[in-house]
Amino acid sequence: MEIIDIPQLIEDCTEKWQNLSLCNVNDSVVRLAVIEGEFHWHKHEKEDEFFFVIEGLLLIDLEDKVIELKPKQGYT
């Protein structure tokens, strides 16, 4: 086990889009995405996802609705 300093990882990001693998938990990968702007629409046929906002606002465009996440909100 080790400490992961997420605020420092965010501060160190220099790109508008950066996806970091933080660790593996059982059969899942925990990732940190630092994002700014829009990303192309896509979907994962065989994977589940969990989104959690640390700061800012995240809009997730689904086929039938838009999910708006604010800081400290999650969506799965």
C-alpha angles and dihedrals in degrees: 000000000000141000115259113203100208097177089054092048089052092048091050093055113109100174128079088233121034127160117193127186105223102180147320121257111190104305095342133090118219110213135184116212120193106196140175124180129358131331127202116268114257140146138212114231097193104026136077120216136203122200123197123177118218097177137350126021129298123199114195113197111210125182092262106022147008121249116209116202124191128191114304093016124118135195132195 
